[in-house]
């Protein structure tokens, strides 16, 4: 509270980029929380986007990001389509309109499929169907 963690975040992300390059990593999975608050400070958003920009320069790297319980779905969803053009796949809510299956290719050959499941909020899990009793909804 009241203390910036910008320097340590920057150091970690710099280390991670170098490690991915050095170890020739194919897939980076970031399983939320991306931010520790639903309304991250501007420096955190800037670090996040600069980090993803650096990852884009690493050839054939897939980045898969799933939202955690502290993440704002709308914050992560805002850049989702743009990031997908950079081989960064963001899975935010688990709603039926989201593609959680990400195919991983290397040299045009399928290497695997990742099912990226974000933190599932109660509103997604408890979809009410007309005519259900309270007990049926809960179960």
C-alpha positions as MATLAB code, in Angstrom:
seq = 'XXXXXXXXXXXXXXXXXXXXXXXXXXXXXXXXXXXXXXXXXXXXXXXXXXXXXXXXXXXXXXXXXXXXXXXXXXXXXXXXXXXXXXXXXXXXXXXXXXXXXXXXXXXXXXXXXXXXXXXXXXXXXXXXXXXXXXXXXXX';
ca = [
       0.000    0.000    0.000;
       1.382    3.376   -1.012;
       4.656    1.876   -2.210;
       5.577    1.489   -5.881;
       6.753   -1.910   -7.045;
       7.600   -0.635  -10.524;
      11.333   -1.312  -10.228;
      10.962   -4.917   -9.100;
       8.260   -5.597  -11.707;
      10.509   -4.190  -14.430;
      13.439   -6.316  -13.208;
      11.384   -9.492  -13.160;
       9.917   -8.959  -16.630;
      13.379   -8.162  -18.041;
      14.735  -11.352  -16.476;
      11.820  -13.363  -17.885;
      12.343  -12.076  -21.445;
      16.052  -12.943  -21.290;
      15.313  -16.395  -19.868;
      12.754  -17.136  -22.605;
      15.336  -16.172  -25.245;
      18.190  -18.085  -23.615;
      16.203  -21.268  -22.985;
      14.437  -21.168  -26.387;
      10.982  -21.395  -24.801;
       8.055  -22.202  -27.132;
       5.109  -21.288  -24.881;
       4.714  -18.871  -21.983;
       1.581  -19.409  -19.892;
       0.668  -16.656  -17.464;
      -2.072  -17.978  -15.211;
      -3.556  -14.849  -13.540;
      -3.382  -12.679  -11.633;
      -1.907  -10.403  -14.275;
      -2.518   -7.421  -12.012;
      -3.153   -7.382   -8.268;
      -6.083   -5.013   -8.636;
      -8.987   -4.544  -11.025;
      -7.791   -1.002  -11.713;
      -4.004   -1.269  -12.217;
      -1.846    1.876  -12.186;
      -0.688    3.286  -15.511;
       2.921    2.196  -14.940;
       1.723   -1.425  -14.565;
      -0.251   -1.283  -17.812;
       2.735    0.250  -19.590;
       5.071   -2.476  -18.259;
       2.570   -5.158  -19.322;
       2.272   -3.876  -22.895;
       6.007   -3.248  -23.264;
       6.677   -6.771  -21.985;
       4.276   -8.247  -24.551;
       5.885   -6.125  -27.271;
       9.286   -7.562  -26.350;
       7.878  -11.089  -26.451;
       6.498  -10.445  -29.928;
      10.063  -10.009  -31.177;
      10.850  -13.617  -30.135;
      10.145  -15.760  -33.160;
       7.557  -18.551  -32.841;
       6.726  -17.826  -29.202;
       3.167  -18.402  -28.039;
       1.928  -16.411  -25.060;
      -1.220  -17.524  -23.249;
      -2.681  -15.313  -20.543;
      -5.580  -16.307  -18.314;
      -7.358  -13.859  -16.030;
      -7.210  -14.384  -12.282;
      -9.627  -13.403   -9.559;
      -8.047   -9.945   -9.112;
      -8.036   -9.099  -12.823;
     -10.588   -6.867  -14.484;
     -12.118   -8.786  -17.366;
     -12.734   -5.548  -19.282;
      -9.116   -4.366  -18.824;
      -7.702   -7.600  -20.216;
     -10.382   -7.965  -22.896;
      -9.828   -4.458  -24.302;
      -6.624   -5.434  -26.135;
      -7.475   -9.099  -26.734;
      -7.975   -8.937  -30.516;
      -4.892   -6.805  -31.098;
      -2.739   -9.099  -28.959;
      -3.958  -12.188  -30.798;
      -2.348  -10.774  -33.973;
       0.915  -10.846  -31.969;
       0.505  -14.535  -30.984;
      -0.692  -13.540  -27.505;
      -3.905  -15.286  -26.489;
      -5.897  -13.773  -23.628;
      -8.651  -15.808  -21.982;
     -10.656  -13.635  -19.642;
     -13.942  -15.088  -18.444;
     -14.673  -18.608  -19.636;
     -17.862  -17.414  -21.316;
     -19.097  -19.550  -24.211;
     -17.966  -16.957  -26.798;
     -14.333  -17.383  -25.757;
     -11.946  -19.845  -27.363;
     -10.024  -21.548  -24.574;
      -8.398  -24.106  -26.891;
      -5.124  -22.839  -28.319;
      -3.294  -24.977  -30.865;
       0.504  -24.815  -30.688;
       2.372  -25.253  -33.964;
       6.074  -25.511  -34.696;
       7.236  -25.617  -38.314;
       3.596  -26.044  -39.402;
       3.200  -29.195  -37.288;
       0.758  -29.380  -34.404;
       2.741  -29.786  -31.184;
      -0.118  -29.653  -28.731;
      -3.339  -28.032  -27.637;
      -3.684  -25.973  -24.486;
      -7.020  -25.540  -22.755;
      -6.614  -22.185  -21.023;
      -9.157  -21.775  -18.247;
      -9.326  -18.445  -16.396;
     -10.634  -17.858  -12.898;
     -14.310  -18.732  -13.266;
     -16.543  -16.173  -11.663;
     -19.760  -17.219   -9.981;
     -21.878  -15.579  -12.714;
     -20.256  -17.824  -15.346;
     -20.453  -21.009  -13.304;
     -24.038  -20.560  -12.165;
     -25.862  -20.080  -15.434;
     -29.549  -20.197  -14.559;
     -31.866  -22.114  -16.802;
     -35.486  -21.110  -16.850;
     -37.588  -23.183  -14.479;
     -34.724  -24.330  -12.213;
     -35.247  -24.347   -8.483;
     -32.722  -22.694   -6.123;
     -31.424  -26.154   -5.148;
     -30.960  -27.144   -8.793;
     -29.030  -23.926   -9.506;
     -26.773  -24.491   -6.507;
     -25.992  -28.084   -7.445;
];
